[in-house]
């Protein structure tokens, strides 16, 4: 069956429709060679159609144990080829069972180059009898998608607080402000802490401090940090009161709370092969990344030091302030998918900041 990816500007890409329902979202590309399940279940991909640049997907099946949240968050999945054999077609089935559209047999190299050159557009995956029909269907889908509340963080954040026991009975208690947390962030904390309590993104300072945590984690999440309600003010009040560690969206929210500015990257950083220079751990390593915004270095306060740099484009990948007891990391030290060298930053937080 023929399917179409229609970009908001009217560009049309034709491919093989593998199932699912017509959907719209932001069209982004990811350079990871593995990890399709972790990507699809990462709440940071809320409202996004993911284009995988690695040609073959679904080739090692599915495994619920690697899920990063309770559900699939992506709006669509695009790749050159998908495993669809008698031996294994589990990934295709997992997507179609959840009504997530999949398009294959299109030039993903040309599409990724278009996204790099032209930036991240809105788009729609549709099944249609012609390009004209596809354009018409896509227009209405994209228009409807744009009416969704811009505070995507609150949409994906858990609504009820949740307490989890940690593996280290002499470790600290950490309050987690959930902006769309991956499970591996929580697992890394549980490995080092006696207990963690996960709060909704709009929780108040009073709610968080009533738990009497030793430190605070700000998690990853989707969307524009400037559209997140309540959390920036909450973090601003907590600065200097408790040690704070922010990851990805949490890093951006922390930057805004410090008085810095954020800006949208042309096409974002998404993949598990992004090089970082880390002056805290004194290493250069590869990282897993998924974000569309960055913190503006010149806008950071003078007592906040840039400690991590993305070696691909020189953007701020992390900052630290001993005075304000805060650490922000733009990428994913919990990896999954991706390399694990940066996981030492969790130990840095627990052992040196708390």
Buried (B, 14 or more C-beta within 10 A) or exposed (E): EBBBBBBBEEEBBBBBBBBBEBBBBBBBBBBBBBBBBBBBBBBBBBBBBBBBBBEEBBBBEBEEEBBBBEEBBBBBBBBBBBBBEEEBBBBBBBBBEEEBBBBBBBEBEEBBEBBEEEEBBBBBBBBBEEBEEBBBBBBEBBEEBEEBEBBBBBBBBBEEBEEBEBEBEEBBBBBBBBBBBBBBBBBBBBBBBBBBBBBBBBBBBEBBBEBEBBBBBBBBBBBBBBEBEBBBEBBBBBBEEBBBBBBBBBBBBBBBBBEBBBEEBEBBBBBBBBEBBBEBBEEEBBBBBBBBBBBEBEBBBEEBBBBBBBEBEEBBBBBBBEEBBBBBBBBBBBBBBBBBBBBBBBBBBBEEBB
